Amino acid sequence: MHCHMKIRILLVLSLFILCRHTLSADNFRIIGYLPTYRFSTIEALEVEKLTHLNLAFAQATYDGKLSLKGNYPYIIQRSKERNPDLKVLVSLAGGGISGQVFANWKRNMCPANRSAFIHQIVEFVRNNNFDGVDVDLEWGNITKDYPGFVAELSDSVRNNNYEISAAFPAMKLYNVLMTDDLHDFDYINIMAYDNSGPWQPKVVRQHSSYELAESSIEFWSELCRLPKEKINLGIPCYGWEFGRSVRSKTFSSIVNEKTEFAFLDNTRKIFYNSIPTVIEKTKLAKERCGGVMLWEIGQDAMGEKGDYSLLHYVHTTALTGGGSFLPKVRKFRIEQNEECLLSIQLENTVAPGSYFVLQDIVGCANEKIDLCHSDCTINFNLNTYPRGVYVISLIEPGLRPASQKVMKL
């Protein structure tokens, strides 16, 4: 967490009133990577809160075609049904490929095979209703043929009105590239994470700090002279647990162990990004970038723990700049007067006999808040309650409850 962050109450979207939001005209991107082995999570994922979904990873075949595992036609169809504005990109290669998989990429990127291979990529995009291509060749897989490959790929993709992006390390421009080569991409996703991990098992520290995010943005915007609208800040949905070995832990598994952990950046020797840190990083990206990228959204809290979703807080912060997150249609609004004091203000006439109920989403609190009908404002103090997500519901006889979530950080 950013060291100067203060405890605050964040007011978030309604629990019972679902309303569709779109990001403002500044075209702020929210990009989520979804690996093929996470396709089964598609129904639980809130794709409505994404601007882009990157399906990862398609691989080159020996004979110059593109292969993507899983039922990706259904993923594309279902995602666009739920979010018609969503752009779905096919992400290529991925980090850590080796052996024959990398040999196929190397073979097809060389000048003799390049044009035919790129034609196959564009056909794959067109035939499967993708909206573009994301290039995710990394580190030792960046060959001398990479610049020529992405330049020609960029021309072909853009000539067909598709998008092209790429993933890059937090602060590394590969030696084969010049800064002008970055203009071959519409935008880049900077992987501002993995600053520690199994490759440095004795370096026990936060792998994706707020300071790393700041330094990464400065590297790409200042040293590489990339316009801020072309930079997306990468945010991890996982952590690294240091022990006898170093292993990854999904944010979902961390929250499932204890919901309080959603508000910490480390517990024991597990280092990850908490909800408060993700909110602060999204604010940073709103100010200095064109968007954020999440690796990867299948690791996020969802389902019964969806109230702790990192994607949710990226989305609401992008919409509001970190202010009050309120539903479009409401009978009451909530304001923060002090750190823990809520002011509940009625905005419409309510039925006689109505009252409020405060509930913890995990069942630790269930308190009735009496409503005096001569007053339009009720003050309530959360000071004695632990950090977490709460639901305040207006109960009106004969009507469906109207609710809002509040969060104590």
Buried (B, 14 or more C-beta within 10 A) or exposed (E): BBEEBEEBBBBBBBBEBEEEBEBEEEEBBBBBBBBBEBBEBBEBBBBBBBBBBBBBBBBBBEEBBBEBEBEBEEBBEBBBEBBEEBBBBBBBBBBEBEEEBBEBBBBBBBEEBBEEBBEBBBEBBEEBEBBBBBBBBBEEBBBEBBBBBBEBBBEBBBEEEBBBBBBBBBBBBBEEBEEEBBEBBBBBBBBBBBBBBEEBBEEBEBBBBBEBBBBBBEBBBEEBEBEEBBBBBBBBBBBBBBEEEBEBBBBBBBBBEEBEBBBBBBBEEBBBBBBBBBBBBBBBBBEBBBBBBBBBBBBBBBEEBBBBBBBBBBBBBBBBEBEBBBBEEBBBBBEBEEBBBBBBBBEEEBEEEBBBBBBBBEEEBEEEBEBEEEEEEBEBEBEEBEBBBBBBBBBBEEEEEBBBBBBBB
